[in-house]
Each structure stands twice: as C-alpha cells, then as structure tokens.
C-alpha cells in the first residue's frame, strides 16, 4: 500500500511524497499502487510515479512525458526515451501551478489516446 511506503520515509522525502500523494489521489482521483517498489498513479493506464532520490529528494515522473508538450519546461528527460521528470527537495520548491498543468495534460492524454508500448526490433 502506498501510504505504508510513504509512512516509512523520513524528512523532506516523506513530506514531499505525502503532499504529492494527496494531490494525485484526492484532487485528481488517481489510483495508487506500488509497482517496481515505488508508488505509481493510474487513470486508464499509468500516468506518473514518485521515486526517492539521493540527498532527500523526490522525483515526480510522467510516464508518457515525451507525448506531452511540457510547454512550461518543468520536466526533464535525463536521457530517457519515454519518461520526463522533475526533482524536488522540499514542498515549498514545488511549482504547484506548473505541476498541475503538466499533470492535467498527462491525464487528458491518458483519457483520450490509448497507451501502446512498441518494442523496437534489434
């Protein structure tokens, strides 16, 4: 259960995770599940996940990040093919308006364009 996962964290990571979990589940009604040992948030398919990072930071990642505009520049690719994310070290540094903008676009994508994973041939 995601709440149990968050409860075992400490410091800023716990505060950030609690804050983001509340937004994702209560405000946007996303379902949360532990997958790959971290919290994932679902609509029709997986939309985003939260991951702890070094130095008491949390990574907020949009799974289909390359398919959204990211017009506000909040998310970074970090050499990943699909996922875009932003790292936060405190709740105060989270640009909530930009986060909501990205999240709403990702949810809209999830609701309107089915997710299809295409494996590339080698």
N, C-alpha and C positions, 0 to 999 in steps of 0.2 A: 504494500500500500504506500502511495506517495507521501502521505502525511507522516508515516513512520520513518521513511527515508529522510525527510526534511527534519524531523524531530531529533534525529541522531547527529545532525550537523551542529557546528558551533560558530560563534562570532558573526561576522558580516555575511558569510555564506548562508547561514540559517535565516537571517533577516531578509536577505535578497530573495532567497527561494520562497519564503513564506509570502512575501509581497507579490512576487510574480505568480505564484500558485493561486493566490486569491483572485487576481485579475483574470487569469486564464480560465479558472473553473467557475467563479461566481459571476463575473461580469460578462464573459463570453460563452459560458456554458460548455466548455470543452471537457471531455472525459480524460482523466489522467490514469496512466498505467506505468508501471516500471517495466522498461524494456532495455536490454543491454546494460542492466544495472543502474540506469538513470531514469528520471521522470520524462515521459513523452506525453503529449497532449493531442487529442484526436477530435476531429469532426467526423467526416466520412472516412478519411484516412489520417495518417499522422500529419500534423501541421507544424509542430515545433517541439523542442526539448530543452531541458535545462541541464547543465553539466557543471560540476565543480571544477575549478582550475587552481593552479598554484597561486600562492600569495593571497589567499582568502577571497578569490574572485569567482564569479559565476558567469558562464557562457549561456546566452539566450540565443538559440539557433532556430532558424526557419528551414525546415527540411527541403522545401521546394523553392529555396531562396533565389535560384537563378531564373525562376519563372516569374518573379515579381519585379516591379520597376525599381524598387529601392531608391526612389527619387530623392528621398531626404538624406541618403548617404549613411544611414545608421549602421547598416550591416556591412561586413567584410567577408571576402571569400577565403582568405588564408590558403590559397592554392587548392581548394576543394572544388569538385566538379558540380555539385548539386546544392550543398548547404551554404547558407550565409549566416553570419552570427555577429553578435556584439557582446563584449565582455564588460561586466560591471563590478566595481569593488565596494560600492555602498548603495543603499536605496536612494540616497539624495542625488547621486550622479545619474540616475536613470531618467532619460528624457521621455517622460510618460506620454506626451503627445506624439512624438515620433514613433515610439514603441507601438502605440495604439494604431497609428496609420499603417505601419508595416503589418501588424497582426490582422487588421481588418482586410487588407489586400490578400494576405495569405489565406484567410478564412473564405473570402469570396472566391479565390482560385479553387480551393478545396470543394466548394459547393457547386461550382459551375464547370470545371474542367476535370474529368477523371484523371487520377494519378495512374500513369503507366510506366513501369520500370522497363527500360530497354537495355538488355545486356549487349555489350559490343563484342563482336567477334574478333578473335586474335589472329 
